[in-house]
């Protein structure tokens, strides 16, 4: 199960926020961001999985017409211990991490949709866990920073990335998936695809931001 601890500048006690910034290697963006969301995967979330599914079924969120019943939940739904006993070791942790990643991805998109600046940062996980008195079942994953964008929203253009055909395959592994020029054009209009960085004037923007925040260029 994914959970999160939200840290807000001016509301969270200074010693807690300062401790988090220190655990994040005192990176400048960690100190600048007014909000930090510490995303956590909690293995204890597996314990009530059958009970939670029962509640969803009784609320008609899991229709019996799709095969759900108290019997099927009791007989087929696995707990974390069941998974570890019957599947590849570490599978339960992998699945929990995957579900946490889905939540983080949604939160990043939601922040961008609201016009905010956001990004992920990592740090010393053991220190973060101790700082927030997390139980042993919890593992901090990534910390999402949220704030207001100081730079241009285009952020200087798209970062260098692997070619599309090296990431997406069609029909079999290694067979590059062709790009549809019409789809590419639509994404460019929507600014979901941007010219590769840097944009003209990016160097001047970086120098200006460095001066504002007293940072090296």
Secondary structure, DSSP 4 states (H G I P E B T S, - for coil): -EEEEEEETTTS-HHHHHHHHHHTTT-HHHHH-SEEEEEEEEGGGGTTHHHHHHHHHHTTSS-GGGT--HHHHHHH---HHHHHHHS-TTHHHHHHHHHHHHHHHHHHHHHHHTT-EEEEE---HHHHHHHTT--TTEEEEEEEEEE---S-TTTTSBPP---HHHH-BSSSTT-BPPP-HHHHHHHHHTTSS-PBSPPTTHHHHHHHHHHHTT---
